[in-house]
Amino acid sequence: MASPPPPEHPAKVLDKLQTAEVALLSLEKDEVVVYRNPIWRFLHFMGSFIIPGLGMFCEAYFVFAVGNLSAVWKAVYPSCWKTHTTCDKKLSDSITYTQVCGIIFGQLVLGFCADRIGRKWGSVATAATMVVGGILIVASDGPTDRALFAMFTAVQFIFGIGVGGEYPVASTSANERAESSSALSKRRGETVVLVFSMQGWGNLINTAVIIAIMAGFHQYHPPYSSYALEVTWRLSYAIGLIPLISILLYRIFHLRESAVWTKKREALRAMGGAKASGVQGRKFRLLLRYYWHRIFGTAASWFVWDFAFYGNKLFQSTFIKIINPTATVIQVLEWTLLNSAVALAGYYCAALTIDKPWMGRSRMQMMGFSWMFVLFLICAVHYTELSTPQYIHAFQFLYYFSSFWGQFGPNATTWLLPAELAPTELRSMSHGFSAAVGKAGALVAGVVFGLVDNRTKFWISAFCGLAGVILTFITIPDVTTLDLREGDRRWLAILDGHHDMYHGEAVNPKNLSLVERLLGYGKRYKPHADDQYAITKTSDDGVATNVKGMDGYEQRAQ
């Protein structure tokens, strides 16, 4: 039986880690061009998040279109969507479930791949998949309504794969773009949330496009023209292909690879490349050992948020019917447009405050979940009174106000945090896993909300908010002021089996969750250490005898 290899000499360990750190920390930050003309300056600022966020815009445009078009389909295909004489009710329900399953698959698979092939080609893969799926959605057809929606349902899975990949790739790319820019490094959260805000625009513009096409055909009230409504839903999807194809071409020909991802690969090669001890074979076990609480926290928080969020999106048309029982198709869409506009304001409030020390990530997430709990609890307790004409506008305010706090809270933070709390090497995969668990919450909500009455839906959503507050308080650290390269320095030490030699800001108690502080990670922090792994003394034969740790004190090399 072969004996295990002898342990590396501390001097060799320190030299290897120091070399890796030099590669990691040698990133030259891009300088942002400042335009004197205020118009050009504004356009440059808008482009800085509109172009990177077009993928999120397109995914929201197509994903939320299913809910927005359901009323249209009921009018144009009543035997399939309303009376269910030609289609089983499960067929129409399965569109959402199939789409979400595709999203989960894409989040896991493309999220994993983007850590290996890079952010650029991961972005190209997601956009290309969405383009193929989008074209097939527009072209969906069949000899009967049942055949048409059978094809439509199947291609939703393909499109969903691209959507799922966009979540981790867009978030990690935005994080790393901010990390590599001297002007954006202190506005990392704002940069990421502004990119994410394009999801809100996708939802709003899809609703507006459907309304505009229906208005162009004068489809304000029954009886509706079957031809006009069929053109409405197909044309609305076709319009969504324009930005989708544009972003694919941009990513192929103009998008640069993430400098942060490239530098991390160089750091890993400095430690011995793919065959280095702990770099490949042990890294997933090490990730679970040292980051399990963060992964659990981000995944579980996203689950309860998506459970409440998508559950209420499914409930939205029912709620609008409570407000206006005689609402026409276009009136339902107008109420949906108003809700989307209110929610969009929440994205920008989140972007404006998320990097402020008095707010930060964890406080914002707890604040949003707290408002969800309070507002939905009021709706649940007083549901009977609020459903009456006397208080219906108060009910409307509570429901739409909850949309604002959902975006100015967990919807922004659950998208941002998984990419910030994981090391660069596994950032996309970790984000994809958390997002997949979140989408599982949406699947469960689709089943559960279909089995309970309207009042119970508000009770469930309220306690999802309470669960989110508790999960955030226990498992989510606030890394608002932390340089993410510090997290990578800690990860390099973990990979090489010397976590005890890291004493930097990544283990500062203020940057740790409650669970991490209870596990004792904060005890490793030594605030005046800034020379990591530096060899300070050598013997006559050149072998290190003492080393300087993060605390600045000499440690005897064994």
Sequence and secondary structure as in RCSB ss.txt:
>XXXX:A:sequence
MASPPPPEHPAKVLDKLQTAEVALLSLEKDEVVVYRNPIWRFLHFMGSFIIPGLGMFCEAYFVFAVGNLSAVWKA
VYPSCWKTHTTCDKKLSDSITYTQVCGIIFGQLVLGFCADRIGRKWGSVATAATMVVGGILIVASDGPTDRALFA
MFTAVQFIFGIGVGGEYPVASTSANERAESSSALSKRRGETVVLVFSMQGWGNLINTAVIIAIMAGFHQYHPPYS
SYALEVTWRLSYAIGLIPLISILLYRIFHLRESAVWTKKREALRAMGGAKASGVQGRKFRLLLRYYWHRIFGTAA
SWFVWDFAFYGNKLFQSTFIKIINPTATVIQVLEWTLLNSAVALAGYYCAALTIDKPWMGRSRMQMMGFSWMFVL
FLICAVHYTELSTPQYIHAFQFLYYFSSFWGQFGPNATTWLLPAELAPTELRSMSHGFSAAVGKAGALVAGVVFG
LVDNRTKFWISAFCGLAGVILTFITIPDVTTLDLREGDRRWLAILDGHHDMYHGEAVNPKNLSLVERLLGYGKRY
KPHADDQYAITKTSDDGVATNVKGMDGYEQRAQ
>XXXX:A:secstr
         HHHHHHHHHHHHHHHHT   B     SSHHHHHHHHHHHHHTTTHHHHHHHHHHTHHHHHHHHHHH
HSHHHHTS SSS HHHHHHHHHHHHHHHHHHHHHHHHHHHHH HHHHHHHHHHHHHHHHHHHHH   SSHHHHHH
HHHHHHHHHHHHHHHHHHHHHHHHHHHHHTBTTTGGGHHHHHHHHHHHHHHHHHHHHHHHHHHHHHTT SSSS  
HHHHHHHHHHHHHHHHHHHHHHHHHHHHT    HHHHHHHHHHHHTTGGGSTTTSTTHHHHHHHHHHHHHHHHHH
HHHHHHHHHHHHHHHHHHHHHHH TT  HHHHHHHHHHHHHHHHHHHHHHHHHTTSTTTHHHHHHHHHHHHHHHH
HHHHHHTHHHHTSTTTHHHHHHHHHHHHHHHIIIIIHHHHHHHHHSS GGGHHHHHHHHHHHHHHHHHHHHHHTT
TS HHHHHHHHHHHHHHHHHHHHHH    TT  HHHHHHHHHHHHTT GGG  SGGG GGGS HHHHHTTGGGG 
 TT   TTEEEEE TTS EEEEE TTS EEE  
